[in-house]
Amino acid sequence: MVKNRNSNDGSFSLRLANEGESVRISSLRGGKNFRNRLVSMGLNVGSKIKIVQNRSGGKMLVGVEGARLFLGGGMANRINVVIL
């Protein structure tokens, strides 16, 4: 299911990525604590992510460097990505 992912630079919220897509983090929209939390999980600007599961209104399961992580919808909304 393709969702509205229009932006000037081609980036969109991770929350809008479809299952099976591979994306790269282009920016993080949050404060220092939010960024530090993501970095501690291995999610930095430039990180490649595979969308394993994306259920509407719920958690997202993503693959990062061989690991799988659950992200809450609010957290995923603050991560901008581009399709690889």
C-alpha positions in Angstrom: 0.0 0.0 0.0 1.6 3.3 -1.1 0.8 6.2 1.2 1.2 9.9 0.7 4.9 10.4 0.9 5.4 13.6 -1.0 8.1 16.1 0.1 10.5 18.4 -1.7 13.6 16.4 -0.9 12.1 12.9 -1.5 12.1 12.0 2.2 9.2 10.9 4.3 8.4 9.6 7.7 9.6 6.1 8.4 6.0 5.4 9.6 4.9 5.7 5.9 7.3 3.1 4.6 5.8 -0.1 3.3 6.7 -3.6 4.4 9.6 -5.1 2.4 11.0 -1.7 1.5 14.7 -0.8 2.2 15.2 2.8 3.3 18.0 5.0 4.5 17.6 7.5 7.4 17.9 11.0 6.0 17.2 13.1 9.2 16.0 12.8 12.8 13.3 15.2 14.1 13.8 15.2 17.9 15.9 16.5 20.8 19.2 15.3 22.1 17.7 12.5 24.2 15.7 11.2 21.3 18.8 11.2 19.1 20.9 9.5 21.7 18.3 6.8 22.2 18.3 6.0 18.5 22.1 6.0 18.3 22.3 3.6 21.2 20.0 1.3 19.0 22.3 1.7 16.0 20.0 4.1 14.1 22.0 7.1 12.8 21.6 9.4 9.8 22.7 7.2 6.9 21.7 3.9 8.5 20.0 1.5 6.1 16.7 -0.1 7.4 14.6 -2.9 6.0 10.9 -2.7 6.9 9.9 -6.1 8.2 6.4 -5.2 9.6 4.4 -2.0 9.6 0.9 -2.3 11.1 -1.2 0.8 11.1 -1.3 2.5 14.5 1.1 0.1 16.1 4.7 -0.8 16.4 7.1 -1.2 13.5 9.5 -4.1 13.2 12.6 -3.1 11.3 15.9 -4.8 10.4 19.1 -2.9 11.0 22.6 -4.5 10.4 21.3 -8.0 11.0 19.3 -7.1 14.1 15.5 -6.6 14.4 14.1 -3.7 16.4 10.6 -2.7 17.4 9.9 1.0 17.1 6.8 2.7 18.4 4.7 4.7 15.9 5.6 8.0 17.6 9.3 7.3 17.3 8.9 6.2 13.7 7.1 9.4 12.9 10.2 11.5 13.9 12.6 9.6 11.6 12.8 10.8 8.0 13.9 8.3 5.4 14.5 8.0 1.6 13.9 4.8 -0.4 17.1 3.0 -1.5 
